[in-house]
């Protein structure tokens, strides 16, 4: 079964950190551009960060630049999102996605309807 599964979400206080993981099964992530997206209640989905296949290219939304870091471990077939200095406005459902033939900026600014695969999402709540 081809799927992406997120883990690592939860409740954290403002200023805290979390690491989200997205593990693939049924296919190999090596050849895909990968991204993290989030959607807060009442808001549109936004691209948070995307990472290229093997060139190290990354893209970050302005709201998370300097606080979040995306990485990938092809040996573990997993992509990560390290989130530091979390703010209440980071509260959202975070989903990972995989696609091909696209730049990191194009992926992160795309509505994502044509992406190869999406995870089911993980809730991140930043609150005291």
Secondary structure as UniProt FT lines:
FT   STRAND          3..7
FT   STRAND          10..12
FT   TURN            14..15
FT   STRAND          18..25
FT   HELIX           29..31
FT   STRAND          33..39
FT   TURN            41..42
FT   STRAND          46..51
FT   STRAND          58..60
FT   TURN            62..67
FT   STRAND          68..73
FT   HELIX           74..76
FT   STRAND          78..83
FT   HELIX           88..90
FT   STRAND          92..99
FT   HELIX           104..108
FT   TURN            113..114
FT   STRAND          117..119
FT   STRAND          122..126
//
